Amino acid sequence: MTENELHETLAYNIKRYRAGKHTQETLAEEISLSYQTINAIEGRRRFPSPETLVKLASALGVEVYQLFVPHDTKPIVIEETPKNERIRAQITEEVVDDVRRAMTKALDKILKE
């Protein structure tokens, strides 16, 4: 998956999980952002910080990794067990770390230009 495809998938999934539950305004209010920020994320003009990804996922009732699952992939349902909760927490932490590294790399590239 390219960086552009990743961004497109994220924007699509936020819209999809938000549909029927939140407007951009109500989602933004719930996670203490402006609706313009949500609009920019959904419009692929801005990539959210790791902390914002965690807030978005929580407000949308999904796990962070689900925001990055391509829309043509069947959603993954994980049985709620203590072991799976530990694994989910570890995966979430790893995804946030990966996104943080990618953002740092992108920012470094921008600053060098």
BATORPA-966327 format. One record per residue: residue number from 1; x, y, z of N, C-alpha, C in turn; residue in three letters. Coordinates in nm, 4 decimals. Layout:
<pts>
+------+----------+----------+----------+----------+----------+----------+----------+----------+----------+------+
! resi !      nxx !      nyy !      nzz !     caxx !     cayy !     cazz !      cxx !      cyy !      czz ! resn !
+------+----------+----------+----------+----------+----------+----------+----------+----------+----------+------+
!  NUM !        X !        Y !        Z !        X !        Y !        Z !        X !        Y !        Z !  ALA !
...
+------+----------+----------+----------+----------+----------+----------+----------+----------+----------+------+
</pts>
This chain:
<pts>
+------+----------+----------+----------+----------+----------+----------+----------+----------+----------+------+
! resi !      nxx !      nyy !      nzz !     caxx !     cayy !     cazz !      cxx !      cyy !      czz ! resn !
+------+----------+----------+----------+----------+----------+----------+----------+----------+----------+------+
!    1 !   0.0858 !  -0.1180 !   0.0000 !   0.0000 !   0.0000 !   0.0000 !   0.0897 !   0.1234 !   0.0000 !  MET !
!    2 !   0.0619 !   0.2161 !  -0.0892 !   0.1387 !   0.3398 !  -0.0949 !   0.0907 !   0.4366 !   0.0131 !  THR !
!    3 !   0.1678 !   0.5411 !   0.0350 !   0.1293 !   0.6421 !   0.1331 !  -0.0020 !   0.7087 !   0.0923 !  GLU !
!    4 !  -0.0181 !   0.7333 !  -0.0371 !  -0.1414 !   0.7939 !  -0.0869 !  -0.2611 !   0.7018 !  -0.0643 !  ASN !
!    5 !  -0.2429 !   0.5718 !  -0.0907 !  -0.3506 !   0.4749 !  -0.0680 !  -0.3852 !   0.4647 !   0.0799 !  GLU !
!    6 !  -0.2838 !   0.4724 !   0.1655 !  -0.3056 !   0.4686 !   0.3097 !  -0.3912 !   0.5878 !   0.3527 !  LEU !
!    7 !  -0.3564 !   0.7045 !   0.3021 !  -0.4304 !   0.8263 !   0.3355 !  -0.5741 !   0.8184 !   0.2835 !  HIS !
!    8 !  -0.5902 !   0.7675 !   0.1617 !  -0.7229 !   0.7516 !   0.1024 !  -0.8079 !   0.6534 !   0.1841 !  GLU !
!    9 !  -0.7473 !   0.5429 !   0.2245 !  -0.8182 !   0.4425 !   0.3049 !  -0.8614 !   0.5013 !   0.4384 !  THR !
!   10 !  -0.7723 !   0.5743 !   0.5029 !  -0.8054 !   0.6372 !   0.6308 !  -0.9232 !   0.7324 !   0.6149 !  LEU !
!   11 !  -0.9170 !   0.8198 !   0.5154 !  -1.0256 !   0.9172 !   0.4934 !  -1.1581 !   0.8458 !   0.4664 !  ALA !
!   12 !  -1.1549 !   0.7451 !   0.3806 !  -1.2751 !   0.6695 !   0.3475 !  -1.3346 !   0.6045 !   0.4728 !  TYR !
!   13 !  -1.2494 !   0.5416 !   0.5524 !  -1.2990 !   0.4697 !   0.6698 !  -1.3529 !   0.5633 !   0.7774 !  ASN !
!   14 !  -1.2925 !   0.6782 !   0.7942 !  -1.3477 !   0.7736 !   0.8912 !  -1.4884 !   0.8140 !   0.8477 !  ILE !
!   15 !  -1.5046 !   0.8453 !   0.7194 !  -1.6377 !   0.8809 !   0.6683 !  -1.7357 !   0.7652 !   0.6879 !  LYS !
!   16 !  -1.6891 !   0.6438 !   0.6566 !  -1.7763 !   0.5257 !   0.6651 !  -1.8193 !   0.4993 !   0.8095 !  ARG !
!   17 !  -1.7255 !   0.5009 !   0.9033 !  -1.7598 !   0.4740 !   1.0429 !  -1.8387 !   0.5888 !   1.1047 !  TYR !
!   18 !  -1.8222 !   0.7087 !   1.0511 !  -1.8937 !   0.8255 !   1.1017 !  -2.0377 !   0.8297 !   1.0516 !  ARG !
!   19 !  -2.0643 !   0.7731 !   0.9355 !  -2.1957 !   0.7812 !   0.8702 !  -2.3087 !   0.7345 !   0.9618 !  ALA !
!   20 !  -2.4100 !   0.8191 !   0.9732 !  -2.5281 !   0.7855 !   1.0521 !  -2.5097 !   0.8020 !   1.2015 !  GLY !
!   21 !  -2.3869 !   0.8282 !   1.2453 !  -2.3610 !   0.8434 !   1.3889 !  -2.3169 !   0.9852 !   1.4237 !  LYS !
!   22 !  -2.2320 !   1.0385 !   1.3390 !  -2.1741 !   1.1706 !   1.3655 !  -2.1713 !   1.2539 !   1.2383 !  HIS !
!   23 !  -2.1862 !   1.3841 !   1.2559 !  -2.1481 !   1.4763 !   1.1496 !  -2.0017 !   1.5098 !   1.1758 !  THR !
!   24 !  -1.9396 !   1.5782 !   1.0837 !  -1.8020 !   1.6211 !   1.1093 !  -1.7975 !   1.7081 !   1.2346 !  GLN !
!   25 !  -1.8992 !   1.7895 !   1.2514 !  -1.9045 !   1.8800 !   1.3662 !  -1.9168 !   1.8046 !   1.4986 !  GLU !
!   26 !  -2.0077 !   1.7062 !   1.5046 !  -2.0257 !   1.6344 !   1.6323 !  -1.9048 !   1.5473 !   1.6638 !  THR !
!   27 !  -1.8435 !   1.4887 !   1.5617 !  -1.7222 !   1.4095 !   1.5843 !  -1.6101 !   1.5000 !   1.6340 !  LEU !
!   28 !  -1.5934 !   1.6136 !   1.5699 !  -1.4889 !   1.7079 !   1.6101 !  -1.5092 !   1.7527 !   1.7542 !  ALA !
!   29 !  -1.6331 !   1.7836 !   1.7886 !  -1.6632 !   1.8280 !   1.9249 !  -1.6306 !   1.7186 !   2.0270 !  GLU !
!   30 !  -1.6660 !   1.5957 !   1.9932 !  -1.6428 !   1.4850 !   2.0863 !  -1.4952 !   1.4635 !   2.1156 !  GLU !
!   31 !  -1.4091 !   1.4893 !   2.0165 !  -1.2663 !   1.4647 !   2.0383 !  -1.1854 !   1.5944 !   2.0489 !  ILE !
!   32 !  -1.2555 !   1.7048 !   2.0703 !  -1.1928 !   1.8358 !   2.0942 !  -1.1059 !   1.8840 !   1.9783 !  SER !
!   33 !  -1.1603 !   1.8740 !   1.8582 !  -1.0957 !   1.9287 !   1.7389 !  -1.1952 !   2.0203 !   1.6689 !  LEU !
!   34 !  -1.1473 !   2.0961 !   1.5719 !  -1.2391 !   2.1762 !   1.4917 !  -1.2964 !   2.0887 !   1.3805 !  SER !
!   35 !  -1.4147 !   2.1240 !   1.3337 !  -1.4718 !   2.0454 !   1.2234 !  -1.3879 !   2.0641 !   1.0976 !  TYR !
!   36 !  -1.3165 !   2.1772 !   1.0861 !  -1.2284 !   2.1987 !   0.9714 !  -1.1154 !   2.0950 !   0.9697 !  GLN !
!   37 !  -1.0695 !   2.0561 !   1.0880 !  -0.9644 !   1.9544 !   1.0961 !  -1.0185 !   1.8206 !   1.0482 !  THR !
!   38 !  -1.1383 !   1.7838 !   1.0931 !  -1.1995 !   1.6587 !   1.0467 !  -1.2189 !   1.6649 !   0.8958 !  ILE !
!   39 !  -1.2652 !   1.7778 !   0.8467 !  -1.2858 !   1.7955 !   0.7034 !  -1.1536 !   1.7814 !   0.6274 !  ASN !
!   40 !  -1.0467 !   1.8364 !   0.6804 !  -0.9156 !   1.8271 !   0.6150 !  -0.8633 !   1.6832 !   0.6158 !  ALA !
!   41 !  -0.8890 !   1.6099 !   0.7237 !  -0.8471 !   1.4693 !   0.7307 !  -0.9262 !   1.3875 !   0.6298 !  ILE !
!   42 !  -1.0574 !   1.4051 !   0.6292 !  -1.1417 !   1.3312 !   0.5347 !  -1.1154 !   1.3721 !   0.3902 !  GLU !
!   43 !  -1.0719 !   1.4951 !   0.3702 !  -1.0410 !   1.5435 !   0.2360 !  -0.8973 !   1.5145 !   0.1932 !  GLY !
!   44 !  -0.8261 !   1.4411 !   0.2767 !  -0.6878 !   1.3986 !   0.2500 !  -0.5913 !   1.5163 !   0.2364 !  ARG !
!   45 !  -0.6234 !   1.6265 !   0.3027 !  -0.5345 !   1.7416 !   0.3028 !  -0.4493 !   1.7449 !   0.4289 !  ARG !
!   46 !  -0.4825 !   1.6582 !   0.5244 !  -0.4112 !   1.6550 !   0.6512 !  -0.4122 !   1.5120 !   0.7039 !  ARG !
!   47 !  -0.2988 !   1.4706 !   0.7630 !  -0.2913 !   1.3379 !   0.8233 !  -0.2916 !   1.3571 !   0.9746 !  PHE !
!   48 !  -0.3774 !   1.2846 !   1.0463 !  -0.3883 !   1.3057 !   1.1914 !  -0.2659 !   1.2552 !   1.2666 !  PRO !
!   49 !  -0.2431 !   1.3173 !   1.3804 !  -0.1356 !   1.2721 !   1.4693 !  -0.1740 !   1.1373 !   1.5295 !  SER !
!   50 !  -0.0782 !   1.0649 !   1.5830 !  -0.1116 !   0.9378 !   1.6488 !  -0.2163 !   0.9553 !   1.7602 !  PRO !
!   51 !  -0.2039 !   1.0619 !   1.8356 !  -0.2994 !   1.0854 !   1.9436 !  -0.4401 !   1.1083 !   1.8876 !  GLU !
!   52 !  -0.4486 !   1.1811 !   1.7762 !  -0.5783 !   1.2052 !   1.7135 !  -0.6359 !   1.0768 !   1.6567 !  THR !
!   53 !  -0.5496 !   0.9909 !   1.6008 !  -0.5970 !   0.8615 !   1.5501 !  -0.6625 !   0.7804 !   1.6612 !  LEU !
!   54 !  -0.6006 !   0.7801 !   1.7773 !  -0.6560 !   0.7055 !   1.8911 !  -0.7909 !   0.7653 !   1.9315 !  VAL !
!   55 !  -0.8007 !   0.8978 !   1.9364 !  -0.9275 !   0.9635 !   1.9715 !  -1.0355 !   0.9352 !   1.8673 !  LYS !
!   56 !  -0.9974 !   0.9435 !   1.7394 !  -1.0936 !   0.9166 !   1.6318 !  -1.1484 !   0.7746 !   1.6424 !  LEU !
!   57 !  -1.0583 !   0.6785 !   1.6573 !  -1.1005 !   0.5386 !   1.6659 !  -1.1947 !   0.5177 !   1.7836 !  ALA !
!   58 !  -1.1596 !   0.5740 !   1.8966 !  -1.2428 !   0.5588 !   2.0159 !  -1.3812 !   0.6197 !   1.9939 !  SER !
!   59 !  -1.3866 !   0.7395 !   1.9393 !  -1.5149 !   0.8060 !   1.9160 !  -1.5992 !   0.7315 !   1.8131 !  ALA !
!   60 !  -1.5336 !   0.6662 !   1.7179 !  -1.6058 !   0.5933 !   1.6138 !  -1.6375 !   0.4494 !   1.6550 !  LEU !
!   61 !  -1.5870 !   0.4085 !   1.7711 !  -1.6162 !   0.2744 !   1.8218 !  -1.5419 !   0.1637 !   1.7501 !  GLY !
!   62 !  -1.4215 !   0.1947 !   1.7016 !  -1.3389 !   0.0954 !   1.6323 !  -1.1981 !   0.0983 !   1.6897 !  VAL !
!   63 !  -1.1201 !  -0.0014 !   1.6511 !  -0.9790 !  -0.0039 !   1.6877 !  -0.9011 !   0.0785 !   1.5855 !  GLU !
!   64 !  -0.7874 !   0.1323 !   1.6258 !  -0.7072 !   0.2165 !   1.5364 !  -0.6763 !   0.1438 !   1.4058 !  VAL !
!   65 !  -0.6387 !   0.0172 !   1.4141 !  -0.6000 !  -0.0543 !   1.2921 !  -0.7153 !  -0.0616 !   1.1919 !  TYR !
!   66 !  -0.8400 !  -0.0602 !   1.2413 !  -0.9548 !  -0.0702 !   1.1515 !  -0.9686 !   0.0532 !   1.0621 !  GLN !
!   67 !  -0.9120 !   0.1633 !   1.1033 !  -0.9149 !   0.2834 !   1.0206 !  -0.8264 !   0.2683 !   0.8967 !  LEU !
!   68 !  -0.7377 !   0.1687 !   0.8990 !  -0.6439 !   0.1491 !   0.7885 !  -0.6723 !   0.0236 !   0.7064 !  PHE !
!   69 !  -0.7825 !  -0.0445 !   0.7365 !  -0.8195 !  -0.1639 !   0.6599 !  -0.8912 !  -0.1185 !   0.5330 !  VAL !
!   70 !  -0.8410 !  -0.1563 !   0.4154 !  -0.9067 !  -0.1149 !   0.2907 !  -1.0548 !  -0.1506 !   0.2905 !  PRO !
!   71 !  -1.1369 !  -0.0626 !   0.2318 !  -1.2825 !  -0.0778 !   0.2382 !  -1.3343 !  -0.2011 !   0.1664 !  HIS !
!   72 !  -1.2550 !  -0.2564 !   0.0761 !  -1.3013 !  -0.3764 !   0.0066 !  -1.2625 !  -0.5042 !   0.0808 !  ASP !
!   73 !  -1.2105 !  -0.4877 !   0.2026 !  -1.1747 !  -0.6007 !   0.2881 !  -1.2847 !  -0.6199 !   0.3911 !  THR !
!   74 !  -1.3235 !  -0.7439 !   0.4139 !  -1.4268 !  -0.7724 !   0.5134 !  -1.3760 !  -0.7303 !   0.6517 !  LYS !
!   75 !  -1.4576 !  -0.6577 !   0.7296 !  -1.4147 !  -0.6149 !   0.8626 !  -1.3764 !  -0.7335 !   0.9510 !  PRO !
!   76 !  -1.2782 !  -0.7104 !   1.0329 !  -1.2287 !  -0.8133 !   1.1229 !  -1.3018 !  -0.8003 !   1.2565 !  ILE !
!   77 !  -1.3522 !  -0.9114 !   1.3062 !  -1.4167 !  -0.9127 !   1.4371 !  -1.3326 !  -1.0015 !   1.5274 !  VAL !
!   78 !  -1.2906 !  -0.9446 !   1.6394 !  -1.2047 !  -1.0169 !   1.7317 !  -1.2833 !  -1.0481 !   1.8585 !  ILE !
!   79 !  -1.2799 !  -1.1732 !   1.8990 !  -1.3484 !  -1.2152 !   2.0215 !  -1.2861 !  -1.1428 !   2.1412 !  GLU !
!   80 !  -1.3705 !  -1.0981 !   2.2327 !  -1.3247 !  -1.0263 !   2.3512 !  -1.2773 !  -1.1241 !   2.4590 !  GLU !
!   81 !  -1.1484 !  -1.1421 !   2.4702 !  -1.0892 !  -1.2216 !   2.5763 !  -0.9735 !  -1.1404 !   2.6342 !  THR !
!   82 !  -0.9309 !  -1.1693 !   2.7567 !  -0.8176 !  -1.0950 !   2.8136 !  -0.6923 !  -1.1031 !   2.7250 !  PRO !
!   83 !  -0.6663 !  -1.2204 !   2.6695 !  -0.5485 !  -1.2352 !   2.5834 !  -0.5620 !  -1.1474 !   2.4596 !  LYS !
!   84 !  -0.6801 !  -1.1482 !   2.3974 !  -0.7010 !  -1.0668 !   2.2785 !  -0.6956 !  -0.9173 !   2.3101 !  ASN !
!   85 !  -0.7417 !  -0.8786 !   2.4274 !  -0.7330 !  -0.7384 !   2.4683 !  -0.5873 !  -0.6948 !   2.4796 !  GLU !
!   86 !  -0.5012 !  -0.7820 !   2.5349 !  -0.3577 !  -0.7512 !   2.5444 !  -0.2966 !  -0.7398 !   2.4048 !  ARG !
!   87 !  -0.3345 !  -0.8323 !   2.3168 !  -0.2823 !  -0.8295 !   2.1793 !  -0.3295 !  -0.7025 !   2.1088 !  ILE !
!   88 !  -0.4556 !  -0.6679 !   2.1260 !  -0.5103 !  -0.5473 !   2.0638 !  -0.4358 !  -0.4229 !   2.1121 !  ARG !
!   89 !  -0.4099 !  -0.4163 !   2.2422 !  -0.3370 !  -0.3016 !   2.2973 !  -0.1966 !  -0.2938 !   2.2377 !  ALA !
!   90 !  -0.1317 !  -0.4085 !   2.2238 !   0.0023 !  -0.4125 !   2.1664 !  -0.0005 !  -0.3683 !   2.0192 !  GLN !
!   91 !  -0.0974 !  -0.4189 !   1.9441 !  -0.1091 !  -0.3814 !   1.8022 !  -0.1359 !  -0.2316 !   1.7901 !  ILE !
!   92 !  -0.2253 !  -0.1802 !   1.8722 !  -0.2559 !  -0.0372 !   1.8684 !  -0.1300 !   0.0442 !   1.8963 !  THR !
!   93 !  -0.0543 !   0.0039 !   1.9959 !   0.0697 !   0.0740 !   2.0290 !   0.1683 !   0.0684 !   1.9125 !  GLU !
!   94 !   0.1790 !  -0.0474 !   1.8482 !   0.2709 !  -0.0622 !   1.7350 !   0.2267 !   0.0229 !   1.6165 !  GLU !
!   95 !   0.0959 !   0.0278 !   1.5895 !   0.0455 !   0.1097 !   1.4790 !   0.0732 !   0.2570 !   1.5059 !  VAL !
!   96 !   0.0457 !   0.3005 !   1.6282 !   0.0705 !   0.4398 !   1.6640 !   0.2193 !   0.4708 !   1.6492 !  VAL !
!   97 !   0.3071 !   0.3805 !   1.6938 !   0.4509 !   0.4008 !   1.6788 !   0.4909 !   0.4070 !   1.5318 !  ASP !
!   98 !   0.4343 !   0.3192 !   1.4489 !   0.4643 !   0.3198 !   1.3047 !   0.4189 !   0.4504 !   1.2398 !  ASP !
!   99 !   0.3006 !   0.4959 !   1.2758 !   0.2493 !   0.6215 !   1.2197 !   0.3369 !   0.7370 !   1.2665 !  VAL !
!  100 !   0.3754 !   0.7355 !   1.3928 !   0.4622 !   0.8410 !   1.4466 !   0.5951 !   0.8447 !   1.3712 !  ARG !
!  101 !   0.6557 !   0.7269 !   1.3453 !   0.7816 !   0.7218 !   1.2703 !   0.7630 !   0.7735 !   1.1281 !  ARG !
!  102 !   0.6534 !   0.7340 !   1.0632 !   0.6270 !   0.7790 !   0.9262 !   0.6070 !   0.9300 !   0.9217 !  ALA !
!  103 !   0.5361 !   0.9834 !   1.0199 !   0.5142 !   1.1278 !   1.0235 !   0.6450 !   1.2019 !   1.0484 !  MET !
!  104 !   0.7273 !   1.1515 !   1.1366 !   0.8564 !   1.2131 !   1.1642 !   0.9426 !   1.2122 !   1.0385 !  THR !
!  105 !   0.9440 !   1.1008 !   0.9672 !   1.0197 !   1.0897 !   0.8428 !   0.9694 !   1.1904 !   0.7404 !  LYS !
!  106 !   0.8361 !   1.2016 !   0.7271 !   0.7781 !   1.2960 !   0.6313 !   0.8114 !   1.4398 !   0.6700 !  ALA !
!  107 !   0.8034 !   1.4711 !   0.7988 !   0.8363 !   1.6065 !   0.8441 !   0.9833 !   1.6376 !   0.8222 !  LEU !
!  108 !   1.0713 !   1.5420 !   0.8488 !   1.2141 !   1.5605 !   0.8239 !   1.2399 !   1.5896 !   0.6771 !  ASP !
!  109 !   1.1704 !   1.5170 !   0.5904 !   1.1850 !   1.5373 !   0.4457 !   1.1400 !   1.6775 !   0.4058 !  LYS !
!  110 !   1.0279 !   1.7221 !   0.4633 !   0.9773 !   1.8556 !   0.4329 !   1.0747 !   1.9632 !   0.4809 !  ILE !
!  111 !   1.1292 !   1.9436 !   0.6006 !   1.2220 !   2.0423 !   0.6559 !   1.3521 !   2.0503 !   0.5767 !  LEU !
!  112 !   1.3929 !   1.9435 !   0.5138 !   1.5155 !   1.9414 !   0.4333 !   1.4964 !   2.0121 !   0.3001 !  LYS !
!  113 !   1.3717 !   2.0223 !   0.2546 !   1.3432 !   2.0854 !   0.1240 !   1.3492 !   2.2320 !   0.1305 !  GLU !
+------+----------+----------+----------+----------+----------+----------+----------+----------+----------+------+
</pts>
